[in-house]
Amino acid sequence: MMKPTHKLEPLPDIPRKRYFAIGEVSELCGVKAHVLRYWEQEFPQLKPAKRRGNRRYYQHDDVEMIRRIRSLLYEQGDTIGAARLRLKEQPRVDTIVAVVEPLVLPTTATNSSRRAELRDIRTELESLLNRWPV
């Protein structure tokens, strides 16, 4: 495994929006657009929606996946093949959240403090998942 040759700048927070254009993702992830297009070919987990004129529209989980790939390649020094294997072995955040989802009480529950407590637990778990080691 190669050692990274340079220290990367910290990335900006990901805004809360539904779709991101490739230029926005490039800025949010510190990776050029042509690299993003190449990674789509190399990493099956990365599949942005394509619309009119073959324009790519990335969702929040796509941006997080790109950041994970960037970390593996640029910070940890993995090869593309090694990064692909590591991503395949790690569960996706949305899969884990789907397991946590049933912990939330239905809206018909009368105990609002219990619902609030479970909502806090879920928020904390999601926050921990966002820091999942890559």
N, C-alpha and C positions, 0 to 999 in steps of 0.2 A: 504494500500500500504506500503510495506517495504521500509525502508531507506537503501540506499547503505551502505555497511559496509567498503568499501575501495575505495581510490581514484585511478582511472585508469590512466595509462600512456597515453600521447598523441599518436595518431596513425600516421604512416607515410603517405605521400601523395600517392595516387593511381597512378601508372604509366600509361601512355597512351599506352595500348596494347589491343589487341582484346580478348585474352583468358588468364585465370589464372588457374594454377593447384591448387588443394586443399591445398597443403603446402604453396604456395604463399599467398593464401587468408587467411590462418591461421595466417601468420605473419602480413599481412596488417591489419587484424581486431583484433588481439590480442585474438584469440579464437582457441582452439585446434580443430584438424580435426574431432575427434569423436563428438564434440559438433556441428560442422557444419552439419555433417550427420544427427544428431538428429533434428536440427532445420529444415532441409528439410522436415521431417515428420510432424512437428508442424506448419509450416508456408507455406501455399499454394503459396504465392508470390515468394518463393525461389525454383527455378527449374533450376539448372545448366544443361548444355548439357552433355550427357553421350556418350562416344565414346568407342573405342576398350577396352576390358577388364573392362568395366563398370567404366572407369576413368571419373572423373568429370572435366568439364571445365567451369569455371565461367566467365561471362562477367562483364564489368564495372558496369552495373546497379545491378547485383547480389551482387557485393562487397559493393556497397552503401546500398543495402537493408540489408545486414548482419550487417553493421555498425549501421543502424537504429535499428535493433533488439537488438544488443549489448547495445546500449545506453538505450533503453527502459528497458531491463532486468537488466543490471549491474549498470548503472548510475542513472536511475530514480526509480529502484526498483520494476518495474511492474512484475506481474506473467506472465507466458507464455500466459494464456488465455486473460489477460488484454492487453498484447502487441499485440496479434493477433487481438483483436477488434480495438485497436487504429490504427494499420496498415490498417485495412479494411476501416476505416473511412477517412483516409488521402489519397488524390489523389497521384498517382505515379508521379514522376518527368517527365517521358517520356510522360505521358498523357498531362501534362501542356505544355511541350515543343511542342507537336503536335498542341496545340492551338496557340502558339506563332509563329510557323513556317510560316503561311501565311503572316506574317508581312514583310517578306523579299521579295523585288522586284524581278521579273523575271530577268534573265541575259540579256534579250534584252533591258532593261531599259537604257536610254542614260544618265541619271543624276547620275554620279558615286558618287558625294558627298552625294546625298540622300541615295544611297545604302550603303555607308560607315556609314552614321548616323544610319540607321536601323540595320546594322550589329553590331554596338556598343551597341545599345539598347538591341538587342537580347543577346549579350554576357553578359551584365549587368544583364538581367533577369535570364539567366541561372546560373550566379554566385549567385544570390539571392536564387534561387531554391536549389542550393547545400547546402545552410545554412538553409534550411527548418527545423523548429523546430520539433523535434521528440517526 
